[in-house]
Amino acid sequence: MVRTGRRCAVRNRIHPDLSGAPLYDSDARLLFIYLAPFFVVVGARIVLPADRFGAAQWLGLGMSFAGMLIAFGVPTPALDPRQHIGDGMMVGGALFWAATTLTIKASPLTRASAEKVMLYQLVVSGPIMAVAAFAAGERMTDMPSALAVGSMVYQTVWVVSVTFVIWFALIARYSATRLSAFTFLTPLFGVAAGHLVLNEPLTLAFGAAVLLVAAGLMLVNRSP
């Protein structure tokens, strides 16, 4: 299993109580969030009947996901029963990610500007997250460090204001099912960043994962 670059990839731990037992304890469990492309393809059969996958596209999607398995490994069984809650939250995140993609593609939002689509989501999600943080007892007890502030600025300026807007513009213009498959590249870029930034080694398993994902994307985007 490839262990490189994980510190550069998205890492998130959710603690249900003061005991600190995590609901999510493995990088491999990030794979659950990358079920989203499968949900998009299945959902498209209902809301986007013209945007369907054939056998070759399904094969390509499976190959790309197999590349992810090689890169990050198969999630191990949860040692703590509460970790199943975390697994369910990851799958739920994938489901809502897919639902967002399909809603934009199948609604009049596809004719709105990408900036406006992003703004709609921020206006709704911001107050919801603030209330949720208050209800969960989240408090800022210390001034954030320079690293924390820098991370927030990066997330706000680059991730939200640039990459998300580009993503929504692409959804409006291209096939939602084929476009969603490209998200399999995200963690691989994280591994590559780990090599470039943290000087972590690249392995043959990572090379095999890249080849599988690339071949899978070629099949996904092949004309029926």
C-alpha positions in Angstrom: 0.0 0.0 0.0 1.3 3.4 -0.9 1.9 5.5 2.2 3.4 8.6 0.6 1.9 12.0 0.5 -0.8 11.4 3.0 0.1 14.3 5.1 -0.5 16.5 2.0 -3.8 14.8 1.3 -7.0 15.8 3.1 -7.0 14.4 6.6 -9.9 14.9 8.9 -10.7 13.3 12.3 -14.1 13.7 14.0 -14.2 13.1 17.7 -17.7 12.3 19.2 -16.8 12.9 22.8 -14.0 13.9 25.1 -12.6 10.4 25.1 -11.1 11.2 21.8 -12.1 7.9 20.1 -12.2 8.9 16.4 -15.1 8.2 14.1 -12.5 8.1 11.3 -9.1 6.6 11.9 -7.5 5.6 8.6 -6.5 7.3 5.4 -7.9 4.3 3.5 -11.3 5.3 4.7 -11.1 8.4 2.6 -12.0 6.0 -0.2 -15.6 6.2 0.9 -15.9 9.8 -0.2 -14.8 8.7 -3.7 -17.9 6.7 -4.1 -19.4 10.0 -5.4 -18.7 9.3 -9.1 -20.7 6.0 -8.8 -23.6 7.9 -7.2 -23.5 10.5 -10.0 -23.6 7.8 -12.7 -26.5 6.0 -10.9 -28.4 9.2 -10.2 -27.9 10.4 -13.8 -30.0 7.5 -15.1 -32.9 9.2 -13.3 -32.4 12.9 -13.7 -30.1 13.0 -16.8 -31.3 10.0 -18.9 -29.2 11.2 -21.9 -26.0 11.1 -19.9 -25.6 7.3 -19.3 -22.7 5.0 -19.0 -22.2 2.0 -21.3 -20.2 -1.1 -20.3 -16.9 0.4 -21.3 -17.5 3.5 -19.2 -18.5 1.4 -16.2 -15.3 -0.7 -16.7 -13.3 2.5 -16.8 -14.9 3.8 -13.6 -14.1 0.5 -11.8 -10.5 0.6 -13.0 -10.0 4.1 -11.7 -11.4 3.1 -8.3 -9.2 0.1 -8.3 -6.2 2.4 -8.8 -7.4 4.3 -5.7 -7.4 1.0 -3.8 -3.9 0.3 -4.8 -2.8 3.7 -3.8 -4.5 3.8 -0.4 -5.4 0.3 0.5 -8.6 -1.4 1.4 -10.2 0.1 4.6 -9.8 -2.2 7.5 -12.8 -3.3 9.6 -13.7 -0.8 12.3 -12.1 -1.6 15.7 -14.5 0.7 17.5 -18.3 0.3 16.7 -18.5 4.1 16.6 -16.3 4.2 13.6 -19.1 2.8 11.6 -20.8 6.2 12.2 -17.8 7.8 10.6 -18.0 5.4 7.7 -21.6 6.3 7.2 -20.8 10.0 7.3 -18.2 9.6 4.6 -20.6 7.7 2.4 -23.2 10.4 3.2 -20.7 13.0 2.1 -20.2 11.2 -1.2 -23.9 11.0 -1.7 -24.5 14.7 -1.1 -21.5 15.6 -3.3 -23.1 13.6 -6.1 -26.5 15.2 -5.3 -25.0 18.6 -5.6 -23.4 17.8 -9.0 -26.7 16.4 -10.3 -28.8 19.2 -9.0 -26.6 21.8 -10.7 -26.6 19.8 -14.0 -30.3 19.0 -14.1 -31.7 22.4 -12.9 -31.7 26.0 -14.1 -28.5 26.5 -12.1 -26.7 25.1 -15.1 -27.5 28.4 -16.8 -26.4 30.6 -13.9 -22.8 31.8 -13.5 -20.5 29.5 -11.6 -19.7 32.4 -9.2 -23.4 32.7 -8.4 -23.8 28.9 -7.9 -20.9 29.0 -5.4 -22.4 32.0 -3.6 -25.7 30.2 -3.2 -24.0 27.4 -1.4 -22.0 29.6 0.9 -25.0 31.7 1.9 -26.9 28.5 2.9 -24.0 26.4 4.4 -22.3 29.2 6.3 -25.1 29.8 8.9 -25.8 26.1 9.1 -22.2 25.3 9.9 -22.1 28.1 12.5 -25.2 26.8 14.3 -23.8 23.2 14.1 -20.5 24.3 15.6 -22.3 26.1 18.4 -24.5 23.1 19.1 -21.4 20.8 19.1 -19.8 23.0 21.7 -17.0 24.2 19.5 -15.2 27.2 21.0 -12.1 29.2 20.1 -10.1 29.3 23.3 -6.8 30.6 21.8 -5.8 32.8 19.0 -5.3 30.8 15.8 -1.7 30.3 14.8 -0.2 31.7 11.6 -0.3 28.3 10.0 -4.1 28.0 10.8 -4.8 31.5 9.4 -2.7 30.7 6.3 -4.6 27.5 5.9 -7.9 29.3 6.1 -6.8 31.9 3.6 -5.7 29.2 1.2 -9.0 27.4 1.6 -11.0 30.6 1.1 -9.1 32.2 -1.7 -7.8 29.3 -3.7 -10.1 26.3 -3.0 -13.5 28.0 -2.7 -13.0 31.1 -4.8 -11.1 29.5 -7.6 -11.2 25.7 -7.8 -14.8 25.3 -6.8 -15.9 28.0 -9.2 -14.0 26.3 -12.0 -15.6 22.9 -11.0 -19.1 24.3 -11.2 -18.4 25.9 -14.6 -17.2 22.6 -15.9 -20.3 20.8 -14.6 -22.5 23.3 -16.5 -20.6 22.7 -19.8 -19.6 19.0 -19.8 -21.0 15.6 -19.0 -21.5 15.3 -15.2 -20.9 11.5 -15.2 -17.6 11.7 -17.1 -16.4 14.8 -15.3 -17.0 13.3 -11.9 -14.6 10.4 -12.7 -11.7 12.9 -12.8 -12.0 13.4 -9.1 -10.1 10.1 -8.7 -7.0 12.2 -9.6 -7.3 14.3 -6.5 -5.7 11.9 -3.9 -3.0 11.0 -6.5 -2.0 14.6 -6.7 -1.8 14.6 -2.9 0.6 11.7 -3.1 2.7 13.5 -5.7 2.7 16.7 -3.6 4.0 14.6 -0.7 6.9 13.7 -2.9 7.6 17.2 -4.1 7.0 19.1 -0.8 7.9 16.5 1.9 10.4 14.5 -0.2 8.5 11.3 0.4 9.4 8.4 -1.9 7.2 7.2 -4.7 6.6 3.5 -5.1 5.8 1.1 -7.9 2.4 0.7 -6.4 1.8 4.4 -6.9 2.9 4.1 -10.5 0.5 1.2 -11.0 -2.3 3.3 -9.4 -1.6 6.2 -11.8 -1.7 3.9 -14.8 -5.0 2.3 -13.7 -6.7 5.6 -13.1 -5.4 7.0 -16.4 -6.6 4.0 -18.3 -9.9 4.1 -16.5 -10.4 7.8 -17.4 -9.7 7.0 -21.1 -12.4 4.4 -21.1 -14.8 6.6 -19.2 -14.4 9.4 -21.8 -14.4 7.1 -24.8 -17.3 7.7 -27.2 -20.0 5.0 -26.9 
